[in-house]
Structure formats: C-alpha cells, structure tokens
C-alpha cells in the first residue's frame, strides 16, 4: 500500500465519520442544557488579534509566552485563539451587548489552538465548550455557572468527579499575597523545578499549579491566598460556598487552586476526574471582573467556565459510557438493471421527504453485494427492485432484523415504513 503524501499536522487529528456521532450527541446535550439555563450561543472567529489575547490572558502565562500559533499579515498580528473567554469579552465590547439589557448569558462550542507538546486529552487543536455570565457580580452567578457545567457532566453520566474551589482575591489582596509567596519560595528556589524557577519572577502564582514532583512539598506548606482576602471578597467566597451547599453541589476547598490565566479574580474552580490520570482536569473557570475593562470596555463583572471535549470523551471511555446508540439506516434500495436504478433514483427523494433516511447503490454492484452493503449500513429495511417488480408495480420490502419480506406498492411501502419508524 502506497504511503500517503500528506498527513495532519502534529497534534491535530481528523475526526472520522465513526467518531463524529458522539461529537454530535455531546453538542446536542450542551445545546439542550444551555436552553434549560437560558444561555444563548455565541460564535467567534478562530483568529484574533495577538494583543487581545496577550492583554486578556496575560503576558506571563505559558499560553502567551510559548503556546500561541501566531502569524502576521502586513502590520497586523494575529493568533489562532487559544481560549474563548477573551474573544467573547471582545465581542461583548465591540457589539455593545450590554445594550441588550440585563446579564448576557453566553455559551460556545468550538476548536482552540495551542502550540504545546501533544499529550493525552490535549492536542494542538482541541475543542472546548464553555459559558460566560457577563454583567453580574452576585455570588449566585458564580454558582449558576458551576451548576450549568455540572449539569452537562450529569447528563453525560460522568459522576466520578471532584469540584475544587478557591478564591484568588482581587488585585489588592493578590499583590500582597504574591509578595508573601516570593518571600516563602525564595529560600527554596534552587530546590524547585526549572519550570517553577522561571515562574518565580514572572508569575509566582503558577508555581502553585505545578505538577512537578520536586515542587509538591514546598507547595503544600506555602501561604494560602484566603488569608489575604479583603473582607468583601471573603464574604463573596463564603456566600458561594453556602449556595453550592444549598444546591447539593459537593465541593472541596483547594487553597492552592489558582487557575492558569491572569484574568481571574475572586472565585476559581476546577472539575477533576481520576479517570484522566495525571492531567486530571475536565474543565474549570472562575470570575474575571477586570477583563472587560482591560480590553477597552466599561468595568463589567463576569464569570465563566471552559471544558475540554476530548477529555470528556476520555472519561467516557474509562467509565464505559457510550454517548450514542447504534446508527441505523431506515431503508436501502437494492436494484437490478438500469431501469431499476432509475426507479431508485426517482424514489429516494420521496423516502427522504417522508422523514426517512435512505440510500442505494451508485456503482452497479450485484444484488448480493448490495445486500451486504445494506447490512454494513445497518439498514432496517431493504426495498428490492428488478424487472419483475417494475412490471407488476409491487416491490419487495424486506425487514432486515426480522428476516421477513413481502411485496407492496410503493405507496403502501411508504405508509408502512413511516408507521414503523415513528
């Protein structure tokens, strides 16, 4: 067999027909749950200005410093979007969505791009679903966004999860906390991993997010940000916990949970699954009250989440969850001879117009080969058409599952099929 001339880019994969059905099912679940929670879908371009991502996500983050697919056209600089919160915030500001009144409850589904080393559950092109509540600073918004996220996993059947929460404060308390972190880590700097040593100056909060083994004992004894919260932020965090408890959403407090993006303030949360191994995050998010203003809008509080679709599918595989039922074709037309083929082509649209999925042979194979193809396509019924059937005006309808058949006019066949399927 000849080797293919071209292949997908490293870290980017084709989603083949046998796999697409589960993607459709997950997307259907997301759309249905979004409707229940009264969220509206938004779709932003996969390409954004580099400055938007740098200002929104943060110059010191790994995403901006080394993981962006960046390119130029003339004097303009662009990136393939590595996440979708900053693009949604940009759309909110650009189109003055605040003028619609009330909060803007928005959700999205789509591909993201990060030029990082491919690993299980994270490719260079990966897919996320997520949601944002823009315009509300009440702790109830934080809890509603978490409830929306959890509802999707509940629908899928993934219950082997842990919700971790924390408060990452606001600029005032975070600045004080960062100085305390530096004072704590500085004497141990030479014992930290090389990654954490680099983060020490630019983004010391990210040291707490390290998965490197040599960092763990130091992280465990590090100061916690909740000791530095302002009274108002501490009250906000307390109310989030109370509301989660009232809604029977179980959670664990993780004082070292910081999330990876600079725009987070106050509430931060992460949903993890032991079925994903060391990279155990299914999704997460938090509050980002300063982002809208940072990219040129008015001060607007907001909260949201993002979740990886590939990671959700891995969890489904580990838990033996099948998102889709076996796909079946309603009817396959088997033809013998050119006149029969002509009849089949004329009647396929009538079957489809009646709401039936229908197909036939297009390359002139034998009846035996066509019957095998119908079986491979998992057809419920087969209509067999040859010269005798055309002369009599009656056609053989075969029930493939019951192995039963009889002859009927096409109108009778159409009536029986639509009755059986519905």
Secondary structure, DSSP 8 states (H G I E B T S, - for coil): ----S----TT-----HHHHHHHHHHHHHHHHHHHHTT-EE----SEEEHHHHHHHH-TTSHHHHH---EEEETTEEEEE-S-SHHHHHHHHHHTTGGGG-S-EEEEEEEEEE--S--BTTB-SEEEEEEEEEES--SHHHHHHHHHHHHHHHHHHT----EEEEEE---HHHHHHHHHHHHHHHHTTGGGS-HHHHHHHHH-GGGGGG---GGGHHHHHTS--GGGG--HHHHHHHHHHHHHHHHTT---EE-TT---S-TT-EEEEEEEE-GGGTTS-EEEEEEE-TTHHHHTTS----EEEEEEEHHHHHHHHHHTT---S----EEEEEEE-SHHHHHHHHHHHHHHHHTT--EEE-SS---HHHHHHHHHHTTEEEEEEE-HHHHHHT-EEEEETTTTEEEEE-HHHHHHHHHHHH-
